[in-house]
Amino acid sequence: MYEKIDFILEMIENIEKIVKRHNGVVKALSDFEGQMAILMGIAQIGETLNKIDDNFIEKFDLTEETLGAYYTRNYIVHDYEGIDLMIVETIVRKNLPVLKEKLLKDKNEN
């Protein structure tokens, strides 16, 4: 299971690097390659979170993040009615840092 946690943390760090390389989230999402890379990273995070044991998810209060990430993954992968980049921006700015903090807290406790 910790391999999955490490993978999610790696994807978050990759997204952080992409944002830094483009000097901000908006600029990264405005760039075709930056946008595609961020969307792929978010999709992979959602898919991987969905594969983590439910007991772990509940123990570390990740239920909301897991559901949100998996639903977001589905919208990205299946492109339902287009992808709202403002929502993606919010995910990158607000949701991913919270998820990262929770996962690092768990990893440091074990």
Residue, then its C-alpha position, 0 to 999 in steps of 0.5 A: m500500500y505504501e507504494k501507492i502512497d509514494f506514487i501519489l506523492e510523486m504525482i503531486e510533486n510532478i504537478e508542483k514542478i510543472v507549475k513552478r516551471h511555468n511560473g504558476v498554475v494559470k500559465a501551466l494550464s494555458d500551455f498545452e503540454g503543461q495542461m496535459a501533464i497536469l491532467m494526467g497527473i490528477a487522473q493517475i492520483g484519482e485512479t491510485l487513490n481508488k485502489i487503496d484499502d478502505n480501512f486506510i482511507e477511513k483511518f486517515d480521513l481521506t474519504e472526501e479526497t478519494l471520492g473527489a479525486y476519482y470523480t475528477r479522474n473520470y471527468i478528465v479521462h472521459d472528457y464529459e462536456g469538456i474539462d473546466l480548467m478553473i476547477v483544475e486550478t482549484i484542485v492544484r492550488k487547494n486540494l492537492p496540498v491538503l492531500k499531500e499533507k495528509l499522506l505525508k503525515d501518515k507516512n511519517e507516523n508509520 
